[in-house]
Amino acid sequence: MNFLLKEQLINIAKEKIPKNDPSHDINHTLRVLAISEKIATAENADFDIIVPSALFHDVISYPKNHHKRLHSSKESAEFAKRILKNIESFPKDKIEKVYESINLCSFTKGLKPNFLEGKILQDADSIEATGAVSIMRTFSSAGIMNKTFYDVLDPFCKKREPNDNKYALDLFFTRLLVVQSRLHTKSAKNIVKKRVSFLKVFLKELKAELLENI
C-alpha cells in the first residue's frame, strides 16, 4: 500500500472513531494496525486488505452491555465498504475482503475467517486483549459500564461461573486468558506468549494483595 493512501485512511479513522471510550479509541486502533502489520509481514499477507481492515474494525463500537453490541463488527464493515468505494485509488477488487475481515473479527461472535487477512485481523485484535494494555482497557470499560471490579466473595471464580457483565476481573477468565487458544497464525502465537505470562503475574500479585486485606 502506498504511503499517501495509508495516510488518507488513517486520517479518516482519526476523524470517525469515537473518542468517548479509551478502550476502543484511535490509539487502540493504531495498536491493532501495528500488530496486524507485524503479523502480515511475517505471514506475507496483502497490506491493501490489512491496513483498512485494522483501521476501521472498531469505527462502530457499541458498549459490551448495549443491546446492539453484536452489530458493531457488521456496521464497521459496512462503513469501511462505503469509504473504500469512494476512494479512487483503492483497488475495488479488495473491498469485499476488507468487509469480510471486519465482519468476522468479533471475539464475542466466535466466527472463524477462512482467509489469511481475516485471520490476521482477528489475531491482532485478540492480542490487544492480552498483556499490560488489556488490563487498562478492561478496567476502563468497567468504569464506563459501571461494573464492580471483582466479586468480593470469590474474585477468581473458584466456585462460580465468570460473569464479565457484572465483574471486570471476570473478563480475564472469559477472554484475556482464553484468546491464546483461539489464535490462527504462528506469528500471533509467538507474540502473545509474553503478554499472557504478564496477565498471570498480575493475577498472582492481585491475589496476594487481596489476601492481605482479609
Buried (B, 14 or more C-beta within 10 A) or exposed (E): BEEEBBEBBBEBBBEBBEEEBBBBBBEBBBBBBEBBBBBBEBBEBBBBBBBBBBBBBBBBBBBBBEEEBEBBBBBBBBBBBEBBEEBEEBEEEBBEBBBBBBBBBBBEEEBEBEBBBBBBBBBBBBBBBBBEBBBEBBBBBBEBBEBEBBBEEEBBBEEEEBBBEBBBBBBBBBBBBBBBEBBBBEBBBEBBEEBBEBBEEBBEEBEEEEEEEE
